[in-house]
Amino acid sequence: MTNNKFGWIDFYMELAEKLEPYHNDRKSLLQKIQSVFEQTELKFPTLESDDTVKDIDPFTIFGMFNKQIKLENRVDIIKAFAKQFDIHSALPTDFDGIPLVNNQKANFFAFKAHRGEKDIDHLWDLYKSALAYSHDSSDINRAEFIKCYNEVSQQYGIKWNITMGLYWILPYTFLNLDSRNRWFITNADNMPESFVAYVKPLFEDVVSGEQYLNIIERCKDALATGNYAYKNFPELSSAAWHVSEDVNRQRKQDQLALENNAMGDNDVNTIHYWMYAPGRNAEKWDECYSKGVMLLGWGEIGNLNTFTSNAEIKRKMKSTYQGDSSFKNSAHATWQFVHEMKPNDIIFVKKGAHEIVGRGVVTSDYKWDENRFDGYNNYRLVNWTDKGSWTMSEQSAQKTLTDVTQYTDYVQKIKALFDKNTLDVDEDDGNAVIYPPYTKDDFLEDVYMGENQYVNLVNVLNVKKNIILEGAPGVGKTFVAKRLAYSIMGVKDIERVMMVQFHQSYSYEDFIMGFRPTEKGFELRKGAFYEFCKKAEADLENAYFFIIDEINRGNLNKIFGELFMLIENDKRGVELQLLYSDEKFSVPENIYIIGTMNTADRSLAMLDYALRRRFAFIDLKPAFTNEGFMAYQVELADKKFDSLIASVKRLNTVIAEDASLGEGFCIGHSYFCNLTAQKMNEATLKEIVEYELIPLLKEYWFDEPDKVEEWANVLREAIK
């Protein structure tokens, strides 16, 4: 008997033995399996495209209850199996250490169109050879197992999953090599270095039968040393699952922190607006409204909480749904649905390209419904406040889920469709929004800048009211800009900070106001800076900050127009007639403008004198010698990282002394930020060198390939 922790093992092994007599009586076996699902009143799994099932194998039988289904359903199926096959082992109620297959990939044989004539027979042969080998690991039984394993490995849909099936039937004999276990046993913290060195190259492809048995034998030898808390394969699989869950959870947190913290807003609660399609032609809308939920498809790939990245979801969609689609938008939508959408966000429900049929407020985090079989297993609870039909002149995005928050004009038009008595949650509850504090000390902790430099920066901005943060790539200009505004305000009040990015198509009409085409002709629309100034004008006691990223990418004379004069510090409050309107306009005293400028972009023209004299220019330099960065470097305690930083500092000296470049082209410190000791490895550093630094050098020294090659080799050698 096994210990309570792995109470499933006795049952699984007895069931495996009970299946053997049906090798030559699969019709009776199939009838028993069908009876199991009739008894449980659960849907029989799809084994053929036309549902006419005439054959089955032992591994697929085990896959019927070793997939992502509700625990109660799993237990019910196992009870029914015990009854049908007269199993005397205790019924398991805990399944620690058991790998699960994806619901849509639980079969070990393909549909008829992709299946060889002998595929199911080969699976039975492997099953019988595995039982024989577990009883007697003689050379004859070993050779027979290897032959059967290699035959099955060539079949459609068989990869590492066959090792899961073998582990289910004989968990002490066969090692599960799913992705979790492969990751776990190739880490020298978990297994001997000699073992890791042996298996790592083998895992570049699916292993052969002989390689599989060799890995099993070496793994057993390693566990037998007593150096590890896990003594057998079930204990190892359990440890791998728990450790990988902890790592995945931390990775999610780290990734979200990095994504959300680029602008310094990760701890600020903001309401986002989403455009949502409840199924094709809004077919799920009535169900969503009646149940107070919003449903999202792609349930076939499993619980979205199990994925650690957008890219991982995309890969899973490709393998599950096949076809030529890139699944880029679908993966992005599902990732946002789980990780970016939050309670209190506003949902607009669309039907087709121009019809809005409802609105609601999100009231829960992401949830997974394992009992649905239509693919709409992903959901959130929503308080639907409006249902009806409203027509929009603008065409909505074609995606199932789109964050439309940044399209402020579009959002305002949709909001205007609804009655005033159904206001957003933050507009009518009478509660003031409380933003987190942010001080000078917080700024100095986040930004690698000395206190004297910070004080000078604040003083210049207070006096001049307009500054431009200029510097080489990677010195953190955008990173600094918003944090500077927050530190001056003393609070992360996102309502008093606005950021836009200039580009060659950005115009006065976008910035101030201009006529835009509509279905009925043209209408005058206010621009971002105009609206922001009006907001600040109504709150003169507080400072407002308008941030212009990449300010020198736009045609500044065209964008600013008559505002060239109004933004001057001594012209604040002075009114001037606007180009497109009868009204007089002024830039209020409490508006501060912060621009950022990349000094290494050769494609951009220098700013003209008229603009230069209205801004103070603050040069941001690489902060490798800053006390904060050096402390960060010490904390990482990585010799390869230290070597790379030393090489970059030498490279910056060469760049600064190059007559065609200069200090404005030096490599900044932000390329090397946001690393942790846990994430530090050669692969991470190699990505920085190969995909960020070397391409930059090729751009700098486009006419000196020998110099590029010289320094590329220096950087590569630094991390070896």
N, C-alpha and C positions, 0 to 999 in steps of 0.2 A: 504493500500500500504506500502511497505517496503522502507527503505532508500536506497539511490543510491549505498551505499557500498555493499548491499546484494540484488541487483536488480534481481538476479536469483530466489529469493524465491517465488515471486508471480507466475512466470511462472511454476516452478517446482510443486507448490501446485495445480495449475489449471490443469496441465497435469495429476497429480495423481488422481484428481477427474474425469477427462475425461476418464480415463482408466476403471473405475469401471463398466460401463454398458457392457463391453466386457468380463466380468467374464464367461458368458455362451455363448459367441460368439467369441471364440478365433481364429477361422478360418478367420473371417473378420479382426480381430485385426492383425493377422500375415500378411495378405495381405497389410494392411496399413503400417506396419513396413517395409515390402519389398519395398513398393512404396517410402518410405522415402529414402532408399539407391539407388533406381533407379534414383530418382530426383537429388540426390547429386553426382551421378556417383562414389560413394564410394563402396568398397567391403563390402558385407553383412557379418557380424561377423559369425564366425564358432560356431554354437550352437550344432551340432551333428557331430560325427566322419565321417559320410558319406554325410554330408551337406543336408540331407533330413529332413528339419525342419517342424514339424507338430504341435508344441505347444510352448507357451511362457508364461512368467510370468511378472508382473509389475516391479519387481526389476531388472531383466535382461534387460528390456527395458531401464530403467534409466542407467544401466551400460554401454549401448552402447555409451553414450556421456559423461560419467563420468569416463573416463580412460585416459591413457597417450597418447593422440592424439594431432595433431596440432590444435592450437586455431581456425584457419580458418575452419578446418573440423568440429570442435565441433559446431561452430556457424552455419555452413551450415546445419548440422543435426538438430539442434534446430529449424532453420527456416522451414525445411521440416516438422518437427513434428507439428509446429504451423499451417501450412497449412492443414495437414492431419486431425488434431483433432480440428480445428477451435478455437484455443486458442487466447484470446484477450489481455492477459497480455503482457506488453512490453517485447521485446526480450532481454535477458541478453547478455551483452558483457564482463562482468567481473564475475569471479567465485570465489571470495575470500571466504574462509571458507568452501569450498567443498572438501571432501576427495575423492581421486581417487583410483580405483582398478587397479591392474595390468592388462595389455592388455590381457594376456592369462588366467586370472582368473575373467573375467568380467561377466561370466554366474553364475547364482545362482542355476542352476540345472545341474546335471552331465550328461555326455553322457549316452546313453541307458544302456550300460554294467554295469554302477555303480548306476543307478537311480532306485529308487523304483517306483512302479506303480502309487502311489498317490503323489509323490514329488512335481510336479508342482501344483497340486490341493492344497496342503498344503501351498505353497507359496501364492497362491491367497487367501486362508482363512486368513493367517496372514495379508496380505495387507488389506483385508476388515475389519478385527478386529481392525487393527491400525487406520483406518479411523473412525470407530465407537467410539473407545476409545478417539480419539482426539476431537470428537464432544460432547461426554458424558462419563466422567470417572467414571461411576457408578460401583458398585461392580460386576454386571453381565458382563458389558463390560470388566472390568479389568480381571475377571476370564477367559473370552473367549480369550482375548489377550494372557494371560499367557499360556493357553492350546495350542494355535496355535504356539506361539513362541517356546515352548518346543518341539513340534512335528517337526518343521523345524530345530531346533538345532541338531536333531539326524541325519539329512540327510547328504549324502556325499558332502564334499566341503564347508559345512556351519560351520563357526566359528564366529569370530568377524565381518565378512563382512556383516552379516545380520543387524547389528546395523547401518552400513553405509547406507544400502538400506532404512531402516526406517527413517533415518535422511534426506535422499534425498527427500522423499515424504512428510515428516512433520517435518521440521527442528526446529520448536519451541516446538514440543511435545516430540520428541525422540532425545536422546543423542547419537552421534557417538562415539563408543568406539574402534576406530582403535588404532594402537600402539602409534601414536603421542599423541592422547587425553588421553590414559591411562597413558602414561609417564607424561603428563602435570598435570593431576588432582591428581596424587599421590605425588606431590611435595607440601610441606606445604607452600612454597612461593606463590603458585598459588591458593590454596584452604585451608579452615580451617583444623586445625590439627585433629579435631574430624572426619571430613569427610574423610581425608586421612587414618586415623586409621581404619575406617570402610571399605573402598573400597579396600585397599591394599591386604588384605588376599583373597578377592573375586577374584582378578585378576590373581590368580595363575592358574585358569582354566576358561573356557568360562562360563559366568554367566547364571543362569536359568532365566526364564521369570519373576518370582517374584523378584529375586535379581536385575534384570535389571530395573524394575519399581521403586524399592526402591532406587536405585542409582540415578535415574532420579529425584525423589522427593526430596531427600537430596541435590542434586546438585542445583535444583531450589531454595530451601530454602537458600542455601549458597549465590547464586547470588542475591537473593532478599534483602540481608542485605545492599547492596550498597557499600560493602568494596572493590569491585574489578572493574576494568575498563570495564570488560565484564559483560553484564546484561542478556544475553540469550545464548542459545546454539550456534547459528551462530557466535556470537562475541567470545565466548569461543573457538570454533574450529579455528577461524581465528587467535586468539592470540596463540593458541597451535602450529599452523603451523609456524607462524613467529618466535616464540621463539625457536622452535626445529630446524628450519633452521639455526638460528644464532649459536645454540649450536653445531649442526653437522658440520657447517663450521669451528668453532673453534676447534672441535675435530680433524677434518682432518688436520688442520694446526699444531696442537700439535703433532699428530701422525707422520706426515711427518717430523716435526722438530726433534722429538726424533729419528726416523729411520735414518735421514740424518746426524744428529749431533754426532752420536756415535764416528766417526773418526774425527770430527771437520771440515768436508768438506761441510757443508750444504750451504755455500754461495759461493762455487766454481763451476763454470760452466765447466762441463767435457762432452766430446762426448762419448756416448755409442754406441756399435754396437749390432744390433739385427738380429736374424735369424727369418724369418717370412714366414708362409705358407698361401697364399691367397685362402683359401678354400681347400676342399679335392682334391688332385692331382692338386693343383694350378688352380682350375676351375674359380676363380675370377680374375686371373692375367690380362687378357686382359682388363677387365673392369677397374681394378685398374690403369693400365698403361695409358689407354686412358683418364680417368677422373682425373688423378693426385691425387689419394687417395690410402690409404691402408685401407681395410675393415676388420672388426673383427666381428665374429658371437656372439651368445648368446644374441641377441637383445630381445628375449622373456622375459628376466628378467627386462627389462626397462633401462632407462637412467642410466649409471654407475656412474654419478655424484651424484646420490641420496644415494649411499652407503657410509658408514663411515669406513668400514674396510674390509679386505680380508675375514674374517670369515663371515661377513654379506652377502657378495656376494656368498660364498659357500653354506650358508643355503638357500639362494634364489634359487640357481641352483638346489639344492636337491629337494626343494618343487615344482619347476617348471618342471623339466625334469624327476623326479622320477628315477627309475633304481638303480643299485647297485654301481654306480661310486661314489668315494669320492669327485670328482670335485675339488680336491686339486690343480692340475696343471691348470685347466681351470680358477678357481677363481684367482690364482696367475697371470696368463697371463692377465686377464681383469684388475686387479688392477694395474699391471705394465703399461698397455697400457694407463690408465688414469693418474696415479700419478708419474710414474718414467720415462717414455719416455718423451723426450723434443725436441723442435725444434733444428735442426742441428745434431741430432743423425742420424746415418747411418743405413739403412735398407738393408739387403741382403735377396733376395727372393728365396725361395727354392721350388723345385718340387720333391717329393719323398725323398729318403735318401741321394742321392749323386749328384743331379743336382742343380746348381744355375742358375736362369733364369733372374735375374735382380738386380739392385742396385739403391738406391735413398737416398735423404736427407729429413728428416722430416721438414716441414715448418709451422706447426700449432699445437695448443693444441688440446686436445680431443674434438670431436664433436659428436652429436647425430642426426640421421636422422629419424624422426618419420614417414616418408612417405614410408619407405621400409617395405615389408611384407615377405622377405625371411630370416629374422633373422640377416642380416648383417647391423644393424642400427648404429653400432659403427665405427667411422672412424677418420682419420687424413689426412690432405693434405700432399702430398709428391711430391718433384721434382725428378721424375725418370730419372736418368742419363744414365742408361744402361739397355738394354734388349737383351737377347740372350740365349745361352745355354753353360754352363761351367760345367765340371765334376770335382768333388772333390773325392779324394781317401778316406778321412775320412767320416764316416757316420754322418749326422747332427742329432741334437736332434729331437725327435718325436713330441715335443710339437708345438702348433700353433705359439707361440711367445716365444723366448728365448733370454735373455741378454747374449751375448757371449763375452762381453768386457774383462772379466778376462782371457779368453783363448787366450792369446796373440799370441801364435804360430799359432793357428787355424785362428785367424783374419788376421794375416799377409799373410797366404797362400791364403785366399779368396781375399784379396786386390790385391795380385799379379796377380790374374786372369784377372783383368781389365786393360785397357790401361793406361799408365802414364798420359795421358791428361785429365783423369777424376779423379783428386785428391780430397781428402776429403776437406771439407770446411775450415778446419783450417790449411791446408798444402799449399794452393796455392793462398790465398787471399792477401798475402803481409802484413797482419795486425798482429802485435804482440799481443799475448794473455795477457790480463791484469788481474793479480790475486789480490784478496783483501789483504790489509796489515794485519799483525798480529804481535803484539808487546809483550813485557814483561808484560805490563799492561793487555793486553787481556788474556794472559796465567793466570795471577794471579786472574783475574775475573772469568775465566772458571774453574780453578783447585783450590781445597781447599789446598793450600800450601803457607807457609810463604815466604816472599821475600828473606830472608837469605838462606833458603833451596833451593830456585830456583837458586840463584846466585851460591851457592856451586855446585849444580847439573850441571849448564852450564860450570863452570870452570873445573870440573872433566871430562866432556865429551870432552872439547876442548883439554885437556892435554892427556887423555888416549885414546881418539877416539873410544873406545868401552866400553859401560856400559850395565849393566843389572838392570832393575827395578824389584825388588823382593818384595813380600808381600803377605798377606793373601787374600782370596777371597773378592772382593768388595772394594779394596782400590783404584781402578781406574788406574791400570798399563797401560792397553791398551789405556785408555782415555787420559792419560798423554803423552804417547810416541809421537804421531803424533803432538800434540800441542807443545811439547817441540821443535821438529824439526822446526815447523813453526815459533815459537817465536825467534829462533836463526837466521833463514833466514830473518825474518822480513816481510814475505809475505807467503801466502798459495799457493806456487808454487808446485802443485801436481806432476809436471814432475820431481822434484828433491827429491821426497820421494817415497819409495817403501816399501810395507809391505808383508811379507809372514808368514805363520804359519807352524812351524815344527810339525811333527807327526812321528809315528814309521815307516811309509813307505817312508818318505822323504829321498832322497839319494843324493850323490855327483852328480849323473847324472841330478837331478833336480836343484841342486844348482849351479854347475859349468858347466859341459858338459858331454855328454855321448851318446852312440849309442842307437837309438830307431828303432824299427821295422817299415818297410814300406811295401807296396805291392811288391816292387822289392828287398827287403832285409833289410839292415840297413843303417841309415844315422846318421851322427854326428850332434847333436843339442846342441845349447848353452843353459845354464841354467840361472835362474833369476839373480843371483849375478854377473855372468860373464857379462851379457848384461848391467846390471846397472853400473858396473865398467867402461865399455867401454863408456857409455854415460857420466859419470862423468869425464873421462879422456879427453874428448873433450871440457870440460868446467871447467878448473881448477880454474877459478876465483871465482866460486860459490861452496858452501857446498852442499853435497848430503847426504841423510840419508836413511840407509837401516834398516828397523825395522823387527825384528824377534819375532813374538808373540809365547808364550809358547816354548821358546828356549830349555828348558830341556825335552821336549817331544820327541825330535829327538835323533837319535844315532849320537852324535856330532862328534866323531872321523871319522865315516863313511861319514858324510855330508861335513865336512870341508876339510878332506884330507890334502894336502900339504899347504892349506891356513892357517893352525894353525900358521905358522910362518909369512905369509905375512900380516895378519891382525894386528900384533903388531904395536904399534905407531912408533917405531924406525925402522921398516922394510918396511914402506910405500915407494913405488917406487922401491923396490928391485924386480928384475925379477927372475922367477923360471919356469922351464920346467913343463908344465902341463901333466897330466897322459895320456890324450887321443889325444893330439895335439902336433905338432912340434913347435908351437909358445911358446914364452916366455911370461909370464903373471905377472902382478903386481897389487897390490891394491893401487889406487891413494891416494894422501895425503888428498884430499877433501872428502873422504868417511868416514862417521861416522856411527857406528853400535849401534843400541839400541835394546836390548833384553828385554823380559818380562818373569817373572818366578813366578809361583804360589808356595808359600812355604808350602801350606797346602795339597798338593797332595802327599799322601803316596806312590802312585804307581810309582813315578818317582825316579830314582836313583840320587844321589848327583852328581854334576858336578865334573869332575876330576881336579886335580891341574893344569894340562897343560892348560886347558881352563880358569880356575879361575884366573891365573896370567895374562892373556891377557885382562881381563875385570875388570872394577871397579863395585862393587855391591852397589846399592843405595836401602836402605830399605824404602819402603813406608808404613806408618802406617795409621790406621783409623783416620779420621780427625774430629771426633765429637767435639773436643775442639778448632778447627780452627775458627778464627774470621768469616770467610766467611760462614762456615757451621752454626755457631750459629746465624748469621744474617738471613740466609735462614730459620732457625727454627723459629726465631721470626716472620718473615714475614708470615709463614704458620699459626701461632697463633692457634694451635690445641692442646688441652690438651691431647688427646689420643696419638698423635704423640710424644709429649714431654714425656709422660709416657713410651712409647715404647723405645725411645732413651735412657732414664735413665736406663731402664731394660737391654738394650743391653750393655751399658757401664759397668754395674755391671757384666753382663755375661762375657764380655771381661776380666775383672779382674780375674775371676775364670779360664777362659781358659789360660790366661798368666801364672797363678800360677800352672797349672796342669803340672806335670812332664812329662806326655806323649804327651803334646801338646806344649804350649809355645806361645810367642807373634806372631809367624808366622802363628798362626791359628785363631787369633782374627777376628771378623766380621767387615767388612769394611763399610764405609759410603755410598758407591754408591748404595747399596740396597734401600736407602731412598731418592735418588736424583730424580730430574725431576718431582716432585710433585708440584701441585699448590693448593692454598686455595680452588679453585672451584672444583678441583678433589678430595680433601681430604675427605674421609669418612671411616667408619668402614670396609666396604667391601674391599677397597683398602689395608688398613693396614692388614686385615685378610689374603689376598692373599700373602702378603710379609711374614707374620709369618708362615702360613701353608705350603706354596709351595716353600719357599726359605730358611728360617732360620731353621725351625724344621728338614727338610731333612738333612741340613748341620750338625746339632747337632747329628743326628742319625749316620752319618758317623764318626764324631769325637769320640763319646762315644759309638761305636758299641757294646762294651762289658760291658757297664754300662747303661742298659735301665732305671733304676730308676732315674739316673741323667738326662737323656734325658727327661723323663716324668716331673721331677721337674721343669726344665727350660722351657719346652714347656708350662706348666701351668702358669709360671711367665709371659711369653710373651703374652699368650692369655688373662690373667687377665689385662695386661697393656692397652689393647685396648677396654676393655668392658666399 
